[in-house]
Amino acid sequence: MKTVKCATYEAIEAKVVQVESTLTKGLPSFSIVGMASTAISEAKERVKSALLSNEYSFPPKRITINLAPSDVKKEGSQFDLSIALLVALDSIGDDLGDWFVFGELGLDGAVKENLHLYPLILSLANQKEIKKAIVPYDSLDKVCKIPNVEFFGVKTLQEALDILQNQEIATPSISKSEIEYPFYEINSKKYYYIKEYDEDFFDVKGQEVAKRASLISAVGFHNILLEGSPGCGKSMIAKRLRYILPPMSSEEILDIAKLDALEMKEPLFKPLRNERSPHHSSTLASIFGGGSRTAQIGEVGLAHRGILFFDELPHFSKNILEALREPMQDNKIRISRVNSKIEYPADFLFIGAMNPCPCGNLLDENKECRCSDLEIQRYKNRLSDPFLDRIDLNIVMQNVSKNDKSTISSKEMHKKVLEAHIFAKQRNQNNFNAKLSDKEIEKFCIMDEEAKETLDMAISRFSLSFRAIKKIQKVSRTIADLDSSEIIKKVHLLEAFSYRRR
């Protein structure tokens, strides 16, 4: 019996599959066992044709391929090459167990790329399960960016056979593995950024408070809610926030590339964070993931490391808004089904935008609001206090005026974000300020005496909850970072209080 390794999906993570083969005497047959999907069962015909096209005689034996563990359903065409290699290499020794083999076979023996390979291999690398792998040559540009794995790119079945028959002299394929974007290095870790601003804050005229809050939100990854009349610039600001977010480590870039591949997009390996903006008519399953048998990833999971933007926030269903509280607090989402229970990361920056009332004119000085007090109250009640308590920055947008001018560009704001990011990383802080744990708050959110006295007075006067106190501390820490101040001062604390929900 010979064995190589491949992998399949279990929810959104990779599960190692041992591909085993036995060729015994008996009536010629070819069977694949181990809960194989239709795509894998069809591999028998592709394997036969590929071997015969490359002048290999198909063994006149009883061939059994087992995919272990047998209680996990296997899917995907990436098993073709491993099955073909085990059948063709019947004559060599059994020492193939360390090799991972991925690739779809053409009828002529060509090894084809599969878009699912990248997230599979990245997941295996994160689990430290993989050290060397044979992959399609066309996949090298993507997978070679995954660290600590030797990749051998092949174009044909014959090239893969040559590698396994000459393992001692086989050398990994050489391909560019560096991420080719500007970066800076802090504590031996590289942070990549990009200076492309497809949407520029210079287009936003006026709204100085909202732009200042957006800058704070970007630096600390603080959730933000924008409230204002229609046309005042809420969506404009939300769309531009993506381009001034902090730089990304190589691990974050690889994670976003994995999400792109899961969504059947070509990974770009670009230090630009994702933005997901589902419509308010979206279903609960599309937002959080789901399925009848296996739980698929939803918009919340796809927004990991990036932005989740809910426009017309009160029009989302009550179930969606209340279910959103858990990932906003814990930065992960859990989905339970009869056949599967999974947990996946959901560390995102939440942006909400809403009108002040159903007709939108409540805050407009030039238009009359057509809503009754009862209608306004119902509209506001769509957002519960526990949900709003997870919003760090609450901004009421100003009315549009003919005197409004452009004051700051995305390039200038991004520069401030980079400077604040460097300042935070130099004190050995790993998480964004909004994601700090209780211990990290004690360590990094140090206040001077005047700021402490101000906070104590506010706690007594406003009866602040523990969550509200920690939220104020974290926002104050971000404002202090923008001023390059290690100590949180009273002025930083007072500005943080100005963004509280009233």
KAJO-V512132 format. One record per pair of residues at least 24 apart in sequence whose C-alpha atoms are under 8 Angstrom apart, sorted by the first residue. I is the first residue (numbers start at 0). GAP is how many residues later the second one is. D is the distance in whole Angstrom. If there is no record, write none. Layout:
[[I;GAP;D] [I;GAP;D]]
This chain:
[[0;93;7] [1;84;7] [1;91;8] [1;92;5] [1;93;8] [1;94;7] [1;95;8] [2;83;7] [2;91;7] [2;92;8] [2;93;6] [2;94;5] [3;78;7] [3;82;8] [3;92;6] [3;93;5] [3;94;7] [3;95;6] [3;96;6] [3;97;7] [4;77;8] [4;92;7] [4;93;7] [4;94;6] [4;95;5] [4;96;6] [5;72;8] [5;73;7] [5;76;7] [5;94;5] [5;95;6] [5;96;6] [6;113;7] [7;66;6] [7;67;6] [7;68;7] [7;112;7] [8;65;7] [8;66;7] [8;111;7] [9;62;8] [10;283;6] [10;284;6] [10;285;7] [10;329;8] [10;331;7] [11;284;7] [11;285;7] [11;332;8] [12;107;7] [12;110;6] [13;106;5] [13;107;8] [13;109;6] [13;110;6] [14;109;8] [15;108;8] [15;113;8] [16;50;6] [16;51;6] [16;52;7] [17;48;8] [17;49;6] [17;50;5] [17;51;7] [18;46;7] [18;47;6] [18;48;5] [18;49;7] [18;63;7] [18;64;7] [19;45;6] [19;46;5] [19;47;6] [19;48;8] [19;66;8] [20;42;7] [20;43;6] [20;44;5] [20;45;6] [20;65;6] [20;66;7] [21;40;8] [21;41;6] [21;42;5] [21;43;7] [22;38;6] [22;39;6] [22;40;5] [22;41;7] [22;64;8] [22;67;8] [23;37;6] [23;38;5] [23;39;7] [24;36;5] [24;37;6] [25;35;6] [25;36;6] [26;33;8] [26;34;6] [26;35;6] [27;32;5] [27;33;5] [27;34;5] [27;35;7] [28;31;8] [28;32;7] [28;33;5] [28;34;6] [29;32;6] [29;33;5] [29;34;6] [29;35;8] [30;32;6] [30;33;5] [30;34;6] [31;32;6] [31;33;5] [31;34;6] [31;35;8] [32;31;8] [32;32;6] [32;33;5] [32;34;6] [32;37;8] [33;32;6] [33;33;5] [33;34;6] [33;35;7] [33;36;4] [33;37;7] [33;38;8] [33;39;8] [33;40;8] [34;32;8] [34;35;6] [34;36;7] [34;37;7] [34;38;5] [34;39;6] [35;31;8] [35;37;6] [35;38;5] [35;39;7] [36;36;7] [36;37;6] [36;38;5] [36;39;8] [37;37;8] [38;36;7] [38;37;6] [38;38;6] [39;34;8] [39;35;7] [39;36;7] [39;37;6] [39;39;7] [39;40;7] [42;34;7] [42;36;8] [42;37;6] [45;34;8] [45;59;6] [45;60;7] [45;61;5] [46;33;7] [46;34;8] [46;36;7] [46;37;5] [46;58;7] [46;60;8] [48;58;5] [48;59;7] [48;60;8] [49;55;7] [49;56;7] [49;57;5] [49;58;5] [49;59;4] [49;60;8] [49;107;8] [50;33;7] [50;37;7] [50;58;7] [52;54;8] [52;55;6] [52;56;7] [53;54;7] [53;55;7] [53;104;7] [55;32;7] [57;30;8] [58;28;8] [62;24;8] [76;26;7] [76;27;5] [76;37;8] [77;24;5] [77;25;5] [77;26;5] [77;36;7] [77;39;7] [78;24;7] [78;25;7] [79;24;5] [79;25;6] [80;24;6] [80;30;7] [80;76;7] [84;72;8] [84;75;8] [84;76;7] [87;73;8] [88;72;8] [91;73;8] [95;68;8] [97;33;8] [97;34;7] [98;32;8] [98;33;6] [98;34;6] [98;35;7] [99;30;7] [99;32;6] [99;33;4] [99;34;6] [100;32;6] [100;33;5] [100;34;6] [101;31;8] [101;32;6] [101;33;5] [101;34;7] [102;32;6] [102;33;6] [104;52;8] [108;47;6] [108;48;5] [108;49;8] [109;45;6] [109;46;4] [109;47;6] [110;25;6] [110;26;8] [110;43;7] [110;44;5] [110;45;5] [110;46;6] [111;24;6] [111;26;7] [111;43;8] [112;24;8] [112;25;6] [112;26;6] [113;25;8] [114;146;6] [114;149;7] [114;151;8] [115;145;6] [115;146;7] [115;148;8] [117;24;7] [117;25;6] [117;140;7] [117;143;7] [118;138;8] [118;139;5] [118;140;8] [118;142;6] [118;143;7] [121;24;7] [121;132;8] [121;136;7] [124;24;7] [133;26;7] [139;35;7] [140;34;7] [140;35;7] [140;36;8] [141;125;8] [143;31;7] [143;32;7] [143;33;5] [144;31;8] [144;32;5] [144;33;7] [144;34;8] [144;109;8] [145;31;8] [145;108;8] [178;71;8] [178;90;7] [180;89;8] [180;90;8] [185;236;8] [185;239;7] [185;240;7] [186;239;8] [188;60;7] [189;59;6] [189;60;7] [190;56;6] [190;57;5] [190;58;5] [190;59;7] [191;55;5] [191;56;5] [191;57;6] [191;58;7] [191;79;6] [192;53;8] [192;54;5] [192;55;6] [192;78;5] [192;79;7] [193;53;8] [193;76;8] [193;77;6] [193;78;7] [194;216;7] [195;47;7] [196;46;6] [196;213;7] [196;214;7] [197;45;8] [198;40;7] [198;41;5] [198;44;7] [199;40;6] [199;209;6] [199;210;5] [200;36;7] [200;39;6] [200;207;7] [200;208;5] [200;209;5] [201;204;5] [201;205;7] [201;206;6] [201;207;4] [201;208;7] [202;203;7] [203;29;7] [203;32;7] [203;33;7] [203;202;6] [204;199;5] [204;200;5] [204;201;5] [204;202;7] [205;194;8] [205;195;8] [205;198;5] [205;199;5] [205;200;6] [205;201;8] [206;190;7] [206;191;6] [208;186;8] [208;188;8] [209;185;6] [209;186;8] [209;187;7] [210;26;8] [212;180;7] [212;182;8] [212;286;8] [213;27;7] [214;198;7] [214;202;7] [215;259;8] [215;262;6] [215;263;7] [216;176;8] [217;26;7] [217;27;5] [217;28;7] [217;199;7] [218;26;7] [218;27;6] [218;198;5] [218;201;7] [218;202;7] [218;213;8] [218;259;7] [219;212;5] [219;213;5] [219;214;5] [219;255;7] [219;258;6] [220;127;8] [220;128;6] [220;211;6] [220;212;7] [220;213;6] [220;214;8] [221;127;6] [221;128;8] [221;169;8] [221;170;6] [221;171;7] [221;211;8] [221;212;5] [221;253;8] [222;126;6] [222;127;5] [222;128;6] [222;167;7] [222;168;5] [222;169;5] [222;170;6] [223;126;6] [223;127;5] [223;128;6] [223;167;6] [223;168;6] [223;169;5] [223;170;6] [223;171;8] [224;126;6] [224;127;5] [224;128;6] [224;129;8] [224;166;7] [224;168;6] [224;169;5] [224;170;6] [225;125;8] [225;126;6] [225;127;5] [225;128;6] [225;168;6] [225;169;5] [225;170;6] [225;171;7] [226;126;6] [226;127;5] [226;128;6] [226;129;6] [226;167;8] [226;168;6] [226;169;5] [226;170;6] [227;126;7] [227;127;5] [227;128;6] [227;132;8] [227;135;7] [227;168;6] [227;169;5] [227;170;7] [227;171;8] [228;126;6] [228;127;7] [228;131;5] [228;132;6] [228;133;7] [228;134;6] [228;135;6] [228;168;8] [228;170;7] [229;125;7] [229;130;6] [229;131;8] [231;165;7] [231;166;7] [231;167;6] [231;168;6] [233;119;6] [233;163;8] [234;76;7] [234;118;7] [237;71;7] [237;113;7] [239;170;8] [241;30;8] [241;31;7] [241;32;8] [241;33;7] [241;64;8] [241;65;7] [242;29;7] [242;167;7] [242;171;8] [243;166;6] [243;167;8] [243;169;7] [243;170;5] [243;173;7] [244;28;8] [244;169;7] [244;172;7] [245;168;8] [245;171;6] [245;172;6] [245;175;7] [246;24;7] [246;171;7] [247;24;8] [251;53;7] [255;48;8] [255;49;7] [258;43;6] [272;32;6] [272;33;5] [272;34;7] [273;28;8] [273;29;6] [273;30;8] [273;31;7] [273;32;5] [273;33;6] [274;28;6] [274;31;6] [274;32;5] [274;33;6] [274;34;7] [275;26;7] [275;27;6] [275;31;6] [275;32;5] [275;33;6] [276;31;6] [276;32;5] [276;33;6] [276;34;7] [277;31;7] [277;32;7] [278;31;7] [278;32;8] [279;30;7] [279;31;7] [279;32;7] [279;33;7] [279;35;6] [279;36;5] [279;37;8] [280;35;7] [280;36;8] [281;34;8] [283;35;7] [283;36;6] [286;33;8] [287;45;8] [288;46;8] [289;45;7] [291;45;7] [292;44;7] [292;45;7] [292;46;6] [292;47;7] [293;43;7] [293;45;7] [293;46;6] [294;40;7] [294;41;8] [294;42;7] [294;45;7] [294;46;8] [294;47;7] [299;46;6] [300;32;8] [300;43;7] [300;44;6] [300;45;5] [301;44;8] [302;43;7] [302;44;8] [302;45;6] [303;41;7] [303;42;5] [303;43;5] [303;44;5] [304;41;8] [304;42;6] [304;43;5] [304;44;8] [305;41;8] [305;42;5] [305;43;6] [306;41;5] [306;42;5] [306;43;6] [306;44;7] [307;40;6] [307;41;6] [307;42;5] [307;43;6] [308;41;6] [308;42;5] [308;43;6] [309;40;8] [309;41;6] [309;42;5] [309;43;6] [310;41;6] [310;42;5] [310;43;7] [311;40;8] [311;41;6] [311;42;5] [311;43;7] [312;39;6] [312;40;6] [312;41;5] [313;40;7] [313;65;7] [313;66;8] [313;68;6] [313;69;6] [317;64;7] [317;65;8] [320;62;8] [320;66;7] [321;62;8] [321;65;7] [323;63;8] [324;61;8] [324;62;6] [324;65;7] [327;62;7] [328;61;7] [362;36;8] [363;35;6] [364;34;8] [388;78;8] [388;79;7] [391;79;6] [391;80;8] [391;83;7] [391;107;8] [391;108;7] [392;106;5] [392;107;6] [392;108;8] [393;105;5] [393;106;6] [393;107;6] [394;104;6] [415;66;7] [416;65;8] [418;63;8] [419;61;5] [419;62;5] [419;64;7] [420;60;8] [422;58;7] [422;61;7] [423;57;7] [432;41;6] [432;42;7] [432;44;7] [432;45;6] [433;37;8] [433;40;6] [433;41;7] [435;38;8] [440;29;8] [440;32;8] [440;33;7] [443;33;8] [444;28;6] [444;29;7] [444;32;6] [444;42;8] [444;43;7] [445;40;8] [445;41;6] [445;42;6] [446;40;5] [446;41;5] [446;42;6] [447;39;6] [447;40;6] [447;41;6] [447;42;8] [449;39;7] [449;40;6] [450;37;7] [450;38;5] [450;39;4] [450;40;8] [450;42;7] [453;36;7] [453;39;8] [454;38;8] [471;24;6] [471;25;7]]
